[in-house]
């Protein structure tokens, strides 16, 4: 099984592909209402359609009502609920190794780019702030950082 950070990258890619498909469906519906010809499916849309089918089935199998409702909300408004779906998939993957393995297999099937080795991220936090937001992966290894801050701050630039 992938480490949590790599699994988070896989989940982000899968949800992004699903979002491309959901956005395409909205465009098709608008075209239908305006009695226009819908656009052709792109490779990203075809990929997203495959992802949507599997995620929908897997969430129905492994998810409780709350997770299934989050998926429905995402399908109705992908831009707003993209982060929520990522969080739900990460929680389900943490609870179920077969679910996590299926997500990895799905990413391989649709040929999502694999997680990059030596991933790097950046978070800017000032003073004694707390970072809020969806967390898709958790690092269990060492984290190093370089801090910048007020010269009078005794905690500036020190490892917490």
C-alpha positions in Angstrom: 0.0 0.0 0.0 1.1 3.5 -0.7 2.3 5.8 2.1 -0.3 8.4 3.1 1.3 11.3 1.3 1.6 9.3 -2.0 -2.0 8.1 -1.6 -3.1 11.7 -1.1 -1.5 12.6 -4.4 -3.3 9.7 -6.1 -6.6 10.8 -4.6 -6.0 14.4 -5.7 -5.4 13.2 -9.2 -8.4 10.9 -9.2 -10.7 13.6 -7.9 -9.3 16.0 -10.5 -10.1 13.5 -13.3 -13.6 13.0 -11.9 -14.1 16.8 -11.7 -13.2 17.0 -15.4 -15.9 14.5 -16.2 -18.5 16.3 -13.9 -17.7 19.6 -15.5 -18.1 18.1 -19.0 -21.5 16.7 -18.0 -22.6 20.2 -16.9 -21.5 21.6 -20.3 -23.4 18.8 -22.1 -26.5 19.6 -20.1 -26.2 23.3 -20.9 -25.8 22.5 -24.6 -28.8 20.2 -24.5 -31.0 22.9 -22.9 -29.8 25.4 -25.5 -30.4 22.8 -28.2 -26.8 22.9 -29.3 -24.5 20.0 -30.2 -22.5 18.9 -27.2 -18.7 19.0 -27.4 -16.8 15.9 -28.1 -15.3 14.0 -25.1 -11.6 14.7 -24.6 -9.1 12.2 -23.3 -9.4 13.8 -19.9 -13.2 13.5 -19.9 -13.0 9.8 -20.9 -10.4 9.2 -18.1 -12.7 11.1 -15.7 -15.7 9.0 -16.7 -13.8 5.8 -15.8 -12.8 7.3 -12.5 -16.3 8.4 -11.7 -17.8 4.9 -12.3 -15.3 3.2 -10.0 -15.4 5.8 -7.3 -19.2 5.8 -7.3 -19.2 2.0 -6.9 -16.5 2.0 -4.3 -18.1 4.7 -2.1 -21.4 2.9 -2.4 -19.6 -0.3 -1.1 -17.3 1.1 1.5 -18.9 4.4 2.5 -21.6 5.2 5.0 -24.4 7.6 4.3 -22.2 10.7 5.0 -19.6 9.7 2.5 -22.3 8.9 -0.1 -23.9 12.3 0.5 -20.5 14.0 0.0 -20.2 12.2 -3.3 -23.6 13.4 -4.4 -22.8 17.0 -3.4 -19.5 16.8 -5.4 -21.4 15.6 -8.4 -23.8 18.5 -8.1 -21.1 21.1 -7.5 -17.6 19.8 -8.1 -15.8 23.1 -7.6 -17.2 23.5 -4.1 -17.0 19.9 -2.9 -13.7 18.8 -4.5 -11.8 19.1 -1.2 -14.5 17.4 0.7 -14.4 14.4 -1.7 -10.7 14.2 -1.4 -11.0 14.1 2.4 -13.7 11.4 2.3 -11.7 9.2 0.0 -8.6 9.6 2.2 -10.7 8.7 5.3 -12.1 5.6 3.5 -8.6 4.6 2.3 -7.3 4.9 5.9 -10.0 2.6 7.2 -9.9 0.1 4.4 -6.7 -1.3 2.8 -8.7 -2.9 -0.1 -10.3 0.6 -0.8 -6.8 2.2 -0.9 -5.5 -0.5 -3.1 -8.4 -0.1 -5.5 -7.7 3.7 -5.7 -4.1 2.9 -6.6 -5.1 0.3 -9.2 -7.6 2.8 -10.7 -4.9 5.5 -11.0 -2.7 2.9 -12.8 -5.6 1.9 -15.1 -6.4 5.4 -16.2 -2.7 6.2 -16.4 -2.6 9.0 -13.9 0.9 10.3 -13.4 2.5 8.5 -10.5 3.4 10.5 -7.3 6.7 12.3 -7.7 9.6 11.0 -5.7 10.8 13.5 -3.1 7.7 15.6 -3.1 8.0 19.0 -1.7 5.3 21.3 -0.4 5.2 24.7 1.2 3.1 26.0 4.0 3.3 29.5 5.3 2.4 30.0 9.0 3.0 33.1 11.0 3.2 33.6 14.8 1.4 30.9 16.7 -1.1 30.2 13.9 -2.9 27.0 13.3 -3.3 25.6 9.8 -6.9 24.7 8.8 -8.0 22.9 5.8 -8.4 19.4 4.3 -5.5 17.1 5.1 -5.2 14.3 2.6 -1.9 12.9 3.7 0.1 12.7 6.9 3.9 12.6 7.1 5.2 10.1 9.6 8.8 10.9 8.8 11.0 13.8 9.6 10.0 17.3 8.5 12.6 20.0 8.1 11.9 23.6 7.6 13.4 27.0 7.6 11.5 29.7 9.4 11.5 33.4 9.0 10.0 35.7 11.5 10.4 38.6 13.8 13.9 38.9 15.3 12.3 39.3 18.7 10.4 36.0 18.4 12.2 33.3 20.3 10.5 30.6 18.2 11.3 32.1 14.8 13.3 29.7 12.6 13.4 26.9 15.1 12.1 23.4 14.7 8.9 22.9 16.7 
